[in-house]
Amino acid sequence: MTLGRRRFLLGPQDNCHECQGKWFGDNAAMTSTDRKLIKGHCPNCGGGRNAYVRAEHVVRSHEDDGTSATDTGMILECCGCERVYFRRDFWFSEWETIGEHPITGEPRLEGGVDTTYWPAPTARTLPPWIDKIKQADSDLGNLVREMYTALNNDLRVLAAIGARTAFDRSSDLLGVDSAATFKEKLDKLVELGKVSTEERGTLDVLVDAGNAAAHRGWIPQVRELNTMMDIVDAFLHRAFILGEGIRALKAIVPSKPRRTTARPNQ
């Protein structure tokens, strides 16, 4: 791999001690006492986890107007699950504010850093039954996965539209005419006994929120989006998973013993 005029060989044939120590954290070049530890957001374990800094690169800039910035990229390794991920800290001098030290009360500079991770921190994990949904209908399974991908990458408008689209596809699978309006689909689901009157009202809110995101430029907050995900998950689980689980449970539950009628004494 060639970067500018420098050539980096990625593999065991690369004997550059400086590159291995700085970029790859080779055990021979970085002992356990040299490892830098910070708190990071592991894609597997979550936030506030210890991580080794396996590589770090800093770019500093100073402008004529007196402002300055620091762009820091780090390759981190989770101390728990050993997952490798990337963190970027971008500091800008004008983003800092003057705060107060919580113990001494002395003024101090706070903030100024925007931290991002790749992969992005998971805001919500996929439900464990997603594979069953995909087996039943690959299109619906892919829609749900993309909806969660958008959510976990903070693409809130796309996630909201995806929630509405997932309901739309689900109603088709439940026997509702795909050409019907959303209101007609909700009415038909009630008529078919697929949803209750109370759940119809909840799904109506979901559809309206998806329409607002798609057509009226509405950007839901994270809490509002999670409510939409709760509605979708509950609907999909009840419509496609719970029924199968109930049938399986019914099949294994022992039947109640038949009561025998005592014969009168002769």
C-alpha angles and dihedrals in degrees: 000000000000122000112184107304095335122091121206120191110205107207146056091295090068106098097176102130093191094053093045093049096044102037110020104031093226112195091234091055099037120046124198090259091055095054114113115220126205136161113262142167106254115204088224106034102032133231131335094036126143113251136181115236099230094176136004134186125182128196116191127193134185121193131206091244090065098257123125138190140194123205112195124185121190135183106213133193118204111238089215111044096011092234113160118222141156130250129189123195114191114188122190121185094221092057093065122104131195112252137165130259107247093224109028097029091223118144117259139169115260137184123003095135127105110197123197132174136206119237086037116244109271110250093186132005124230114261113259091240096059092106090058089053090051091049090053093047124357093201093056092044091052091047092054092047092050090047090056092044090055091047094050092049092051092249091143099168092051091046091052092049089047091055091055092046091050090055090047092054092044092055090053090054090049091059103266120140108260091215093060122104120254091256091051091048092053092049091049093050089055091047091051091049092242094123134020124241090254092051089048089063091050093050090048089060089049093052092046091051091050091049091050090054093046100042110015103044094246114163110199121217118241092258092051091047092051089054088055090050090050090054094048094046093049092049095047093044094050095042100045110014111028095056091055091047092051092051091049091048092049090052094056101038108102113244119248112266113255112250114241121218113236114236116235117251113265 
